[in-house]
Amino acid sequence: MKFRKKPVVVEPEQYIKGHEKVPEGVRIDPEGHATIDLGASGILVVQDGDFIITGLAGERYPVHPARFWEIYEAV
């Protein structure tokens, strides 16, 4: 048997370092590093230009721009 991933429509927000609007869920620490707290799963570092995606369960996570354009297309 073969399987394929179900299509999911996302509304990403792009993190731009120094921009006044920071995507929901992204926190800037005192040293200026952007992170997303996953609770018990740990903390993810957000890089300048990363797209912030909200998953089906409401979780938020960063996706590098090259990877984003590889797996997502505009609808």
mmCIF file of the N, C-alpha and C atoms, coordinates in Angstrom:
data_MODEL
# 
_entry.id   MODEL 
# 
loop_
_atom_site.group_PDB 
_atom_site.id 
_atom_site.type_symbol 
_atom_site.label_atom_id 
_atom_site.label_alt_id 
_atom_site.label_comp_id 
_atom_site.label_asym_id 
_atom_site.label_entity_id 
_atom_site.label_seq_id 
_atom_site.pdbx_PDB_ins_code 
_atom_site.Cartn_x 
_atom_site.Cartn_y 
_atom_site.Cartn_z 
_atom_site.occupancy 
_atom_site.B_iso_or_equiv 
_atom_site.pdbx_formal_charge 
_atom_site.auth_seq_id 
_atom_site.auth_comp_id 
_atom_site.auth_asym_id 
_atom_site.auth_atom_id 
_atom_site.pdbx_PDB_model_num 
ATOM 1   N N  . MET A 1 1  ? 0.833  -1.188 0.000  1.00 0.00 ? 1  MET A N  1 
ATOM 2   C CA . MET A 1 1  ? 0.000  0.000  0.000  1.00 0.00 ? 1  MET A CA 1 
ATOM 3   C C  . MET A 1 1  ? 0.875  1.248  0.000  1.00 0.00 ? 1  MET A C  1 
ATOM 4   N N  . LYS A 1 2  ? 0.373  2.275  -0.628 1.00 0.00 ? 2  LYS A N  1 
ATOM 5   C CA . LYS A 1 2  ? 1.033  3.566  -0.612 1.00 0.00 ? 2  LYS A CA 1 
ATOM 6   C C  . LYS A 1 2  ? 0.098  4.585  0.024  1.00 0.00 ? 2  LYS A C  1 
ATOM 7   N N  . PHE A 1 3  ? 0.688  5.586  0.654  1.00 0.00 ? 3  PHE A N  1 
ATOM 8   C CA . PHE A 1 3  ? -0.075 6.638  1.300  1.00 0.00 ? 3  PHE A CA 1 
ATOM 9   C C  . PHE A 1 3  ? 0.493  7.985  0.894  1.00 0.00 ? 3  PHE A C  1 
ATOM 10  N N  . ARG A 1 4  ? -0.345 9.013  0.925  1.00 0.00 ? 4  ARG A N  1 
ATOM 11  C CA . ARG A 1 4  ? 0.149  10.367 0.733  1.00 0.00 ? 4  ARG A CA 1 
ATOM 12  C C  . ARG A 1 4  ? -0.416 11.248 1.835  1.00 0.00 ? 4  ARG A C  1 
ATOM 13  N N  . LYS A 1 5  ? 0.279  12.287 2.121  1.00 0.00 ? 5  LYS A N  1 
ATOM 14  C CA . LYS A 1 5  ? -0.123 13.214 3.170  1.00 0.00 ? 5  LYS A CA 1 
ATOM 15  C C  . LYS A 1 5  ? -1.368 13.978 2.737  1.00 0.00 ? 5  LYS A C  1 
ATOM 16  N N  . LYS A 1 6  ? -2.329 14.106 3.647  1.00 0.00 ? 6  LYS A N  1 
ATOM 17  C CA . LYS A 1 6  ? -3.538 14.863 3.354  1.00 0.00 ? 6  LYS A CA 1 
ATOM 18  C C  . LYS A 1 6  ? -3.184 16.331 3.170  1.00 0.00 ? 6  LYS A C  1 
ATOM 19  N N  . PRO A 1 7  ? -3.812 17.000 2.224  1.00 0.00 ? 7  PRO A N  1 
ATOM 20  C CA . PRO A 1 7  ? -3.513 18.427 2.055  1.00 0.00 ? 7  PRO A CA 1 
ATOM 21  C C  . PRO A 1 7  ? -4.035 19.249 3.234  1.00 0.00 ? 7  PRO A C  1 
ATOM 22  N N  . VAL A 1 8  ? -3.236 20.174 3.657  1.00 0.00 ? 8  VAL A N  1 
ATOM 23  C CA . VAL A 1 8  ? -3.591 21.053 4.763  1.00 0.00 ? 8  VAL A CA 1 
ATOM 24  C C  . VAL A 1 8  ? -3.371 22.488 4.299  1.00 0.00 ? 8  VAL A C  1 
ATOM 25  N N  . VAL A 1 9  ? -4.342 23.335 4.498  1.00 0.00 ? 9  VAL A N  1 
ATOM 26  C CA . VAL A 1 9  ? -4.207 24.740 4.150  1.00 0.00 ? 9  VAL A CA 1 
ATOM 27  C C  . VAL A 1 9  ? -3.739 25.486 5.402  1.00 0.00 ? 9  VAL A C  1 
ATOM 28  N N  . VAL A 1 10 ? -2.674 26.274 5.272  1.00 0.00 ? 10 VAL A N  1 
ATOM 29  C CA . VAL A 1 10 ? -2.139 27.024 6.403  1.00 0.00 ? 10 VAL A CA 1 
ATOM 30  C C  . VAL A 1 10 ? -2.149 28.515 6.080  1.00 0.00 ? 10 VAL A C  1 
ATOM 31  N N  . GLU A 1 11 ? -2.143 29.326 7.107  1.00 0.00 ? 11 GLU A N  1 
ATOM 32  C CA . GLU A 1 11 ? -2.023 30.775 6.969  1.00 0.00 ? 11 GLU A CA 1 
ATOM 33  C C  . GLU A 1 11 ? -0.761 31.190 7.715  1.00 0.00 ? 11 GLU A C  1 
ATOM 34  N N  . PRO A 1 12 ? 0.394  31.110 7.048  1.00 0.00 ? 12 PRO A N  1 
ATOM 35  C CA . PRO A 1 12 ? 1.660  31.380 7.737  1.00 0.00 ? 12 PRO A CA 1 
ATOM 36  C C  . PRO A 1 12 ? 1.873  32.860 8.006  1.00 0.00 ? 12 PRO A C  1 
ATOM 37  N N  . GLU A 1 13 ? 2.671  33.126 9.039  1.00 0.00 ? 13 GLU A N  1 
ATOM 38  C CA . GLU A 1 13 ? 3.154  34.472 9.320  1.00 0.00 ? 13 GLU A CA 1 
ATOM 39  C C  . GLU A 1 13 ? 4.669  34.387 9.237  1.00 0.00 ? 13 GLU A C  1 
ATOM 40  N N  . GLN A 1 14 ? 5.301  35.339 8.599  1.00 0.00 ? 14 GLN A N  1 
ATOM 41  C CA . GLN A 1 14 ? 6.752  35.291 8.480  1.00 0.00 ? 14 GLN A CA 1 
ATOM 42  C C  . GLN A 1 14 ? 7.382  36.158 9.557  1.00 0.00 ? 14 GLN A C  1 
ATOM 43  N N  . TYR A 1 15 ? 8.392  35.588 10.238 1.00 0.00 ? 15 TYR A N  1 
ATOM 44  C CA . TYR A 1 15 ? 9.131  36.331 11.258 1.00 0.00 ? 15 TYR A CA 1 
ATOM 45  C C  . TYR A 1 15 ? 10.260 37.097 10.583 1.00 0.00 ? 15 TYR A C  1 
ATOM 46  N N  . ILE A 1 16 ? 10.269 38.407 10.757 1.00 0.00 ? 16 ILE A N  1 
ATOM 47  C CA . ILE A 1 16 ? 11.334 39.256 10.243 1.00 0.00 ? 16 ILE A CA 1 
ATOM 48  C C  . ILE A 1 16 ? 11.983 39.939 11.453 1.00 0.00 ? 16 ILE A C  1 
ATOM 49  N N  . LYS A 1 17 ? 13.255 39.601 11.702 1.00 0.00 ? 17 LYS A N  1 
ATOM 50  C CA . LYS A 1 17 ? 13.959 40.152 12.859 1.00 0.00 ? 17 LYS A CA 1 
ATOM 51  C C  . LYS A 1 17 ? 13.945 41.672 12.813 1.00 0.00 ? 17 LYS A C  1 
ATOM 52  N N  . GLY A 1 18 ? 13.588 42.280 13.939 1.00 0.00 ? 18 GLY A N  1 
ATOM 53  C CA . GLY A 1 18 ? 13.564 43.727 14.047 1.00 0.00 ? 18 GLY A CA 1 
ATOM 54  C C  . GLY A 1 18 ? 12.251 44.370 13.614 1.00 0.00 ? 18 GLY A C  1 
ATOM 55  N N  . HIS A 1 19 ? 11.375 43.588 12.984 1.00 0.00 ? 19 HIS A N  1 
ATOM 56  C CA . HIS A 1 19 ? 10.083 44.123 12.558 1.00 0.00 ? 19 HIS A CA 1 
ATOM 57  C C  . HIS A 1 19 ? 9.206  44.280 13.788 1.00 0.00 ? 19 HIS A C  1 
ATOM 58  N N  . GLU A 1 20 ? 8.408  45.334 13.824 1.00 0.00 ? 20 GLU A N  1 
ATOM 59  C CA . GLU A 1 20 ? 7.605  45.589 15.026 1.00 0.00 ? 20 GLU A CA 1 
ATOM 60  C C  . GLU A 1 20 ? 6.517  44.543 15.251 1.00 0.00 ? 20 GLU A C  1 
ATOM 61  N N  . LYS A 1 21 ? 6.008  43.899 14.197 1.00 0.00 ? 21 LYS A N  1 
ATOM 62  C CA . LYS A 1 21 ? 4.985  42.861 14.371 1.00 0.00 ? 21 LYS A CA 1 
ATOM 63  C C  . LYS A 1 21 ? 5.656  41.495 14.455 1.00 0.00 ? 21 LYS A C  1 
ATOM 64  N N  . VAL A 1 22 ? 5.515  40.873 15.606 1.00 0.00 ? 22 VAL A N  1 
ATOM 65  C CA . VAL A 1 22 ? 6.069  39.541 15.835 1.00 0.00 ? 22 VAL A CA 1 
ATOM 66  C C  . VAL A 1 22 ? 4.917  38.547 15.772 1.00 0.00 ? 22 VAL A C  1 
ATOM 67  N N  . PRO A 1 23 ? 5.055  37.467 14.994 1.00 0.00 ? 23 PRO A N  1 
ATOM 68  C CA . PRO A 1 23 ? 3.966  36.493 14.888 1.00 0.00 ? 23 PRO A CA 1 
ATOM 69  C C  . PRO A 1 23 ? 3.533  35.947 16.253 1.00 0.00 ? 23 PRO A C  1 
ATOM 70  N N  . GLU A 1 24 ? 2.260  35.640 16.356 1.00 0.00 ? 24 GLU A N  1 
ATOM 71  C CA . GLU A 1 24 ? 1.702  35.073 17.590 1.00 0.00 ? 24 GLU A CA 1 
ATOM 72  C C  . GLU A 1 24 ? 2.487  33.830 17.996 1.00 0.00 ? 24 GLU A C  1 
ATOM 73  N N  . GLY A 1 25 ? 2.789  33.720 19.271 1.00 0.00 ? 25 GLY A N  1 
ATOM 74  C CA . GLY A 1 25 ? 3.499  32.557 19.799 1.00 0.00 ? 25 GLY A CA 1 
ATOM 75  C C  . GLY A 1 25 ? 5.007  32.717 19.813 1.00 0.00 ? 25 GLY A C  1 
ATOM 76  N N  . VAL A 1 26 ? 5.544  33.691 19.099 1.00 0.00 ? 26 VAL A N  1 
ATOM 77  C CA . VAL A 1 26 ? 6.988  33.920 19.072 1.00 0.00 ? 26 VAL A CA 1 
ATOM 78  C C  . VAL A 1 26 ? 7.342  34.883 20.202 1.00 0.00 ? 26 VAL A C  1 
ATOM 79  N N  . ARG A 1 27 ? 8.355  34.517 20.967 1.00 0.00 ? 27 ARG A N  1 
ATOM 80  C CA . ARG A 1 27 ? 8.824  35.356 22.072 1.00 0.00 ? 27 ARG A CA 1 
ATOM 81  C C  . ARG A 1 27 ? 10.266 35.775 21.788 1.00 0.00 ? 27 ARG A C  1 
ATOM 82  N N  . ILE A 1 28 ? 10.599 36.998 22.146 1.00 0.00 ? 28 ILE A N  1 
ATOM 83  C CA . ILE A 1 28 ? 11.961 37.500 22.007 1.00 0.00 ? 28 ILE A CA 1 
ATOM 84  C C  . ILE A 1 28 ? 12.569 37.526 23.408 1.00 0.00 ? 28 ILE A C  1 
ATOM 85  N N  . ASP A 1 29 ? 13.682 36.787 23.605 1.00 0.00 ? 29 ASP A N  1 
ATOM 86  C CA . ASP A 1 29 ? 14.307 36.751 24.930 1.00 0.00 ? 29 ASP A CA 1 
ATOM 87  C C  . ASP A 1 29 ? 15.183 37.994 25.124 1.00 0.00 ? 29 ASP A C  1 
ATOM 88  N N  . PRO A 1 30 ? 15.719 38.201 26.334 1.00 0.00 ? 30 PRO A N  1 
ATOM 89  C CA . PRO A 1 30 ? 16.513 39.404 26.612 1.00 0.00 ? 30 PRO A CA 1 
ATOM 90  C C  . PRO A 1 30 ? 17.739 39.578 25.698 1.00 0.00 ? 30 PRO A C  1 
ATOM 91  N N  . GLU A 1 31 ? 18.265 38.483 25.170 1.00 0.00 ? 31 GLU A N  1 
ATOM 92  C CA . GLU A 1 31 ? 19.416 38.566 24.258 1.00 0.00 ? 31 GLU A CA 1 
ATOM 93  C C  . GLU A 1 31 ? 18.998 38.822 22.818 1.00 0.00 ? 31 GLU A C  1 
ATOM 94  N N  . GLY A 1 32 ? 17.676 38.888 22.568 1.00 0.00 ? 32 GLY A N  1 
ATOM 95  C CA . GLY A 1 32 ? 17.186 39.171 21.224 1.00 0.00 ? 32 GLY A CA 1 
ATOM 96  C C  . GLY A 1 32 ? 16.912 37.944 20.371 1.00 0.00 ? 32 GLY A C  1 
ATOM 97  N N  . HIS A 1 33 ? 16.992 36.734 20.961 1.00 0.00 ? 33 HIS A N  1 
ATOM 98  C CA . HIS A 1 33 ? 16.700 35.497 20.226 1.00 0.00 ? 33 HIS A CA 1 
ATOM 99  C C  . HIS A 1 33 ? 15.195 35.244 20.191 1.00 0.00 ? 33 HIS A C  1 
ATOM 100 N N  . ALA A 1 34 ? 14.696 34.859 19.040 1.00 0.00 ? 34 ALA A N  1 
ATOM 101 C CA . ALA A 1 34 ? 13.276 34.545 18.892 1.00 0.00 ? 34 ALA A CA 1 
ATOM 102 C C  . ALA A 1 34 ? 13.068 33.055 19.136 1.00 0.00 ? 34 ALA A C  1 
ATOM 103 N N  . THR A 1 35 ? 12.047 32.708 19.908 1.00 0.00 ? 35 THR A N  1 
ATOM 104 C CA . THR A 1 35 ? 11.768 31.318 20.231 1.00 0.00 ? 35 THR A CA 1 
ATOM 105 C C  . THR A 1 35 ? 10.258 31.066 20.265 1.00 0.00 ? 35 THR A C  1 
ATOM 106 N N  . ILE A 1 36 ? 9.908  29.784 20.173 1.00 0.00 ? 36 ILE A N  1 
ATOM 107 C CA . ILE A 1 36 ? 8.536  29.338 20.392 1.00 0.00 ? 36 ILE A CA 1 
ATOM 108 C C  . ILE A 1 36 ? 8.607  28.271 21.478 1.00 0.00 ? 36 ILE A C  1 
ATOM 109 N N  . ASP A 1 37 ? 7.833  28.465 22.541 1.00 0.00 ? 37 ASP A N  1 
ATOM 110 C CA . ASP A 1 37 ? 7.803  27.519 23.657 1.00 0.00 ? 37 ASP A CA 1 
ATOM 111 C C  . ASP A 1 37 ? 6.780  26.431 23.366 1.00 0.00 ? 37 ASP A C  1 
ATOM 112 N N  . LEU A 1 38 ? 7.243  25.185 23.328 1.00 0.00 ? 38 LEU A N  1 
ATOM 113 C CA . LEU A 1 38 ? 6.364  24.048 23.066 1.00 0.00 ? 38 LEU A CA 1 
ATOM 114 C C  . LEU A 1 38 ? 5.945  23.344 24.352 1.00 0.00 ? 38 LEU A C  1 
ATOM 115 N N  . GLY A 1 39 ? 6.128  24.001 25.472 1.00 0.00 ? 39 GLY A N  1 
ATOM 116 C CA . GLY A 1 39 ? 5.764  23.392 26.748 1.00 0.00 ? 39 GLY A CA 1 
ATOM 117 C C  . GLY A 1 39 ? 6.704  22.249 27.088 1.00 0.00 ? 39 GLY A C  1 
ATOM 118 N N  . ALA A 1 40 ? 6.133  21.087 27.376 1.00 0.00 ? 40 ALA A N  1 
ATOM 119 C CA . ALA A 1 40 ? 6.925  19.925 27.771 1.00 0.00 ? 40 ALA A CA 1 
ATOM 120 C C  . ALA A 1 40 ? 7.855  19.435 26.663 1.00 0.00 ? 40 ALA A C  1 
ATOM 121 N N  . SER A 1 41 ? 7.564  19.788 25.412 1.00 0.00 ? 41 SER A N  1 
ATOM 122 C CA . SER A 1 41 ? 8.393  19.340 24.289 1.00 0.00 ? 41 SER A CA 1 
ATOM 123 C C  . SER A 1 41 ? 9.650  20.179 24.106 1.00 0.00 ? 41 SER A C  1 
ATOM 124 N N  . GLY A 1 42 ? 9.739  21.328 24.776 1.00 0.00 ? 42 GLY A N  1 
ATOM 125 C CA . GLY A 1 42 ? 10.934 22.159 24.682 1.00 0.00 ? 42 GLY A CA 1 
ATOM 126 C C  . GLY A 1 42 ? 10.690 23.485 23.998 1.00 0.00 ? 42 GLY A C  1 
ATOM 127 N N  . ILE A 1 43 ? 11.773 24.099 23.574 1.00 0.00 ? 43 ILE A N  1 
ATOM 128 C CA . ILE A 1 43 ? 11.732 25.421 22.948 1.00 0.00 ? 43 ILE A CA 1 
ATOM 129 C C  . ILE A 1 43 ? 12.385 25.335 21.581 1.00 0.00 ? 43 ILE A C  1 
ATOM 130 N N  . LEU A 1 44 ? 11.737 25.924 20.567 1.00 0.00 ? 44 LEU A N  1 
ATOM 131 C CA . LEU A 1 44 ? 12.296 25.981 19.218 1.00 0.00 ? 44 LEU A CA 1 
ATOM 132 C C  . LEU A 1 44 ? 12.824 27.374 18.944 1.00 0.00 ? 44 LEU A C  1 
ATOM 133 N N  . VAL A 1 45 ? 13.993 27.439 18.318 1.00 0.00 ? 45 VAL A N  1 
ATOM 134 C CA . VAL A 1 45 ? 14.574 28.724 17.922 1.00 0.00 ? 45 VAL A CA 1 
ATOM 135 C C  . VAL A 1 45 ? 13.974 29.120 16.583 1.00 0.00 ? 45 VAL A C  1 
ATOM 136 N N  . VAL A 1 46 ? 13.621 30.387 16.456 1.00 0.00 ? 46 VAL A N  1 
ATOM 137 C CA . VAL A 1 46 ? 13.065 30.930 15.219 1.00 0.00 ? 46 VAL A CA 1 
ATOM 138 C C  . VAL A 1 46 ? 14.138 31.794 14.562 1.00 0.00 ? 46 VAL A C  1 
ATOM 139 N N  . GLN A 1 47 ? 14.435 31.507 13.303 1.00 0.00 ? 47 GLN A N  1 
ATOM 140 C CA . GLN A 1 47 ? 15.442 32.264 12.564 1.00 0.00 ? 47 GLN A CA 1 
ATOM 141 C C  . GLN A 1 47 ? 14.770 33.372 11.755 1.00 0.00 ? 47 GLN A C  1 
ATOM 142 N N  . ASP A 1 48 ? 15.520 34.413 11.450 1.00 0.00 ? 48 ASP A N  1 
ATOM 143 C CA . ASP A 1 48 ? 15.023 35.507 10.626 1.00 0.00 ? 48 ASP A CA 1 
ATOM 144 C C  . ASP A 1 48 ? 14.524 34.954 9.295  1.00 0.00 ? 48 ASP A C  1 
ATOM 145 N N  . GLY A 1 49 ? 13.293 35.279 8.926  1.00 0.00 ? 49 GLY A N  1 
ATOM 146 C CA . GLY A 1 49 ? 12.713 34.823 7.668  1.00 0.00 ? 49 GLY A CA 1 
ATOM 147 C C  . GLY A 1 49 ? 11.886 33.555 7.773  1.00 0.00 ? 49 GLY A C  1 
ATOM 148 N N  . ASP A 1 50 ? 11.964 32.835 8.905  1.00 0.00 ? 50 ASP A N  1 
ATOM 149 C CA . ASP A 1 50 ? 11.171 31.615 9.069  1.00 0.00 ? 50 ASP A CA 1 
ATOM 150 C C  . ASP A 1 50 ? 9.681  31.926 8.970  1.00 0.00 ? 50 ASP A C  1 
ATOM 151 N N  . PHE A 1 51 ? 8.934  30.978 8.422  1.00 0.00 ? 51 PHE A N  1 
ATOM 152 C CA . PHE A 1 51 ? 7.483  31.067 8.414  1.00 0.00 ? 51 PHE A CA 1 
ATOM 153 C C  . PHE A 1 51 ? 6.967  30.361 9.657  1.00 0.00 ? 51 PHE A C  1 
ATOM 154 N N  . ILE A 1 52 ? 6.010  30.969 10.345 1.00 0.00 ? 52 ILE A N  1 
ATOM 155 C CA . ILE A 1 52 ? 5.411  30.371 11.534 1.00 0.00 ? 52 ILE A CA 1 
ATOM 156 C C  . ILE A 1 52 ? 4.093  29.745 11.103 1.00 0.00 ? 52 ILE A C  1 
ATOM 157 N N  . ILE A 1 53 ? 3.988  28.438 11.301 1.00 0.00 ? 53 ILE A N  1 
ATOM 158 C CA . ILE A 1 53 ? 2.834  27.652 10.882 1.00 0.00 ? 53 ILE A CA 1 
ATOM 159 C C  . ILE A 1 53 ? 2.044  27.230 12.112 1.00 0.00 ? 53 ILE A C  1 
ATOM 160 N N  . THR A 1 54 ? 0.727  27.233 12.001 1.00 0.00 ? 54 THR A N  1 
ATOM 161 C CA . THR A 1 54 ? -0.140 26.699 13.051 1.00 0.00 ? 54 THR A CA 1 
ATOM 162 C C  . THR A 1 54 ? -0.630 25.337 12.587 1.00 0.00 ? 54 THR A C  1 
ATOM 163 N N  . GLY A 1 55 ? -0.331 24.300 13.372 1.00 0.00 ? 55 GLY A N  1 
ATOM 164 C CA . GLY A 1 55 ? -0.735 22.940 13.028 1.00 0.00 ? 55 GLY A CA 1 
ATOM 165 C C  . GLY A 1 55 ? -2.203 22.680 13.323 1.00 0.00 ? 55 GLY A C  1 
ATOM 166 N N  . LEU A 1 56 ? -2.644 21.488 12.990 1.00 0.00 ? 56 LEU A N  1 
ATOM 167 C CA . LEU A 1 56 ? -4.049 21.116 13.163 1.00 0.00 ? 56 LEU A CA 1 
ATOM 168 C C  . LEU A 1 56 ? -4.499 21.146 14.617 1.00 0.00 ? 56 LEU A C  1 
ATOM 169 N N  . ALA A 1 57 ? -3.577 20.894 15.548 1.00 0.00 ? 57 ALA A N  1 
ATOM 170 C CA . ALA A 1 57 ? -3.917 20.895 16.968 1.00 0.00 ? 57 ALA A CA 1 
ATOM 171 C C  . ALA A 1 57 ? -3.659 22.252 17.615 1.00 0.00 ? 57 ALA A C  1 
ATOM 172 N N  . GLY A 1 58 ? -3.355 23.279 16.802 1.00 0.00 ? 58 GLY A N  1 
ATOM 173 C CA . GLY A 1 58 ? -3.114 24.614 17.326 1.00 0.00 ? 58 GLY A CA 1 
ATOM 174 C C  . GLY A 1 58 ? -1.671 24.889 17.700 1.00 0.00 ? 58 GLY A C  1 
ATOM 175 N N  . GLU A 1 59 ? -0.809 23.885 17.546 1.00 0.00 ? 59 GLU A N  1 
ATOM 176 C CA . GLU A 1 59 ? 0.603  24.079 17.855 1.00 0.00 ? 59 GLU A CA 1 
ATOM 177 C C  . GLU A 1 59 ? 1.242  24.997 16.811 1.00 0.00 ? 59 GLU A C  1 
ATOM 178 N N  . ARG A 1 60 ? 2.239  25.764 17.220 1.00 0.00 ? 60 ARG A N  1 
ATOM 179 C CA . ARG A 1 60 ? 2.917  26.682 16.293 1.00 0.00 ? 60 ARG A CA 1 
ATOM 180 C C  . ARG A 1 60 ? 4.374  26.270 16.190 1.00 0.00 ? 60 ARG A C  1 
ATOM 181 N N  . TYR A 1 61 ? 4.911  26.324 14.985 1.00 0.00 ? 61 TYR A N  1 
ATOM 182 C CA . TYR A 1 61 ? 6.299  25.926 14.778 1.00 0.00 ? 61 TYR A CA 1 
ATOM 183 C C  . TYR A 1 61 ? 6.883  26.662 13.579 1.00 0.00 ? 61 TYR A C  1 
ATOM 184 N N  . PRO A 1 62 ? 8.224  26.890 13.601 1.00 0.00 ? 62 PRO A N  1 
ATOM 185 C CA . PRO A 1 62 ? 8.873  27.592 12.496 1.00 0.00 ? 62 PRO A CA 1 
ATOM 186 C C  . PRO A 1 62 ? 9.227  26.645 11.357 1.00 0.00 ? 62 PRO A C  1 
ATOM 187 N N  . VAL A 1 63 ? 9.183  27.178 10.136 1.00 0.00 ? 63 VAL A N  1 
ATOM 188 C CA . VAL A 1 63 ? 9.598  26.436 8.944  1.00 0.00 ? 63 VAL A CA 1 
ATOM 189 C C  . VAL A 1 63 ? 10.541 27.350 8.152  1.00 0.00 ? 63 VAL A C  1 
ATOM 190 N N  . HIS A 1 64 ? 11.741 26.845 7.851  1.00 0.00 ? 64 HIS A N  1 
ATOM 191 C CA . HIS A 1 64 ? 12.723 27.608 7.075  1.00 0.00 ? 64 HIS A CA 1 
ATOM 192 C C  . HIS A 1 64 ? 12.112 27.962 5.720  1.00 0.00 ? 64 HIS A C  1 
ATOM 193 N N  . PRO A 1 65 ? 12.376 29.167 5.193  1.00 0.00 ? 65 PRO A N  1 
ATOM 194 C CA . PRO A 1 65 ? 11.763 29.585 3.932  1.00 0.00 ? 65 PRO A CA 1 
ATOM 195 C C  . PRO A 1 65 ? 11.970 28.599 2.771  1.00 0.00 ? 65 PRO A C  1 
ATOM 196 N N  . ALA A 1 66 ? 13.165 28.043 2.621  1.00 0.00 ? 66 ALA A N  1 
ATOM 197 C CA . ALA A 1 66 ? 13.400 27.097 1.518  1.00 0.00 ? 66 ALA A CA 1 
ATOM 198 C C  . ALA A 1 66 ? 12.506 25.872 1.661  1.00 0.00 ? 66 ALA A C  1 
ATOM 199 N N  . ARG A 1 67 ? 12.385 25.372 2.865  1.00 0.00 ? 67 ARG A N  1 
ATOM 200 C CA . ARG A 1 67 ? 11.530 24.206 3.120  1.00 0.00 ? 67 ARG A CA 1 
ATOM 201 C C  . ARG A 1 67 ? 10.060 24.576 2.918  1.00 0.00 ? 67 ARG A C  1 
ATOM 202 N N  . PHE A 1 68 ? 9.665  25.772 3.372  1.00 0.00 ? 68 PHE A N  1 
ATOM 203 C CA . PHE A 1 68 ? 8.285  26.222 3.218  1.00 0.00 ? 68 PHE A CA 1 
ATOM 204 C C  . PHE A 1 68 ? 7.876  26.197 1.750  1.00 0.00 ? 68 PHE A C  1 
ATOM 205 N N  . TRP A 1 69 ? 8.689  26.815 0.869  1.00 0.00 ? 69 TRP A N  1 
ATOM 206 C CA . TRP A 1 69 ? 8.335  26.889 -0.555 1.00 0.00 ? 69 TRP A CA 1 
ATOM 207 C C  . TRP A 1 69 ? 8.434  25.533 -1.236 1.00 0.00 ? 69 TRP A C  1 
ATOM 208 N N  . GLU A 1 70 ? 9.153  24.593 -0.620 1.00 0.00 ? 70 GLU A N  1 
ATOM 209 C CA . GLU A 1 70 ? 9.244  23.239 -1.166 1.00 0.00 ? 70 GLU A CA 1 
ATOM 210 C C  . GLU A 1 70 ? 7.959  22.453 -0.904 1.00 0.00 ? 70 GLU A C  1 
ATOM 211 N N  . ILE A 1 71 ? 7.306  22.682 0.236  1.00 0.00 ? 71 ILE A N  1 
ATOM 212 C CA . ILE A 1 71 ? 6.154  21.861 0.603  1.00 0.00 ? 71 ILE A CA 1 
ATOM 213 C C  . ILE A 1 71 ? 4.805  22.575 0.525  1.00 0.00 ? 71 ILE A C  1 
ATOM 214 N N  . TYR A 1 72 ? 4.811  23.910 0.386  1.00 0.00 ? 72 TYR A N  1 
ATOM 215 C CA . TYR A 1 72 ? 3.553  24.657 0.317  1.00 0.00 ? 72 TYR A CA 1 
ATOM 216 C C  . TYR A 1 72 ? 3.445  25.399 -1.008 1.00 0.00 ? 72 TYR A C  1 
ATOM 217 N N  . GLU A 1 73 ? 2.224  25.601 -1.452 1.00 0.00 ? 73 GLU A N  1 
ATOM 218 C CA . GLU A 1 73 ? 1.960  26.418 -2.637 1.00 0.00 ? 73 GLU A CA 1 
ATOM 219 C C  . GLU A 1 73 ? 0.777  27.312 -2.346 1.00 0.00 ? 73 GLU A C  1 
ATOM 220 N N  . ALA A 1 74 ? 0.713  28.443 -2.997 1.00 0.00 ? 74 ALA A N  1 
ATOM 221 C CA . ALA A 1 74 ? -0.378 29.391 -2.784 1.00 0.00 ? 74 ALA A CA 1 
ATOM 222 C C  . ALA A 1 74 ? -1.696 28.800 -3.291 1.00 0.00 ? 74 ALA A C  1 
ATOM 223 N N  . VAL A 1 75 ? -2.783 29.095 -2.590 1.00 0.00 ? 75 VAL A N  1 
ATOM 224 C CA . VAL A 1 75 ? -4.114 28.644 -3.010 1.00 0.00 ? 75 VAL A CA 1 
ATOM 225 C C  . VAL A 1 75 ? -5.026 29.832 -3.215 1.00 0.00 ? 75 VAL A C  1 
# 
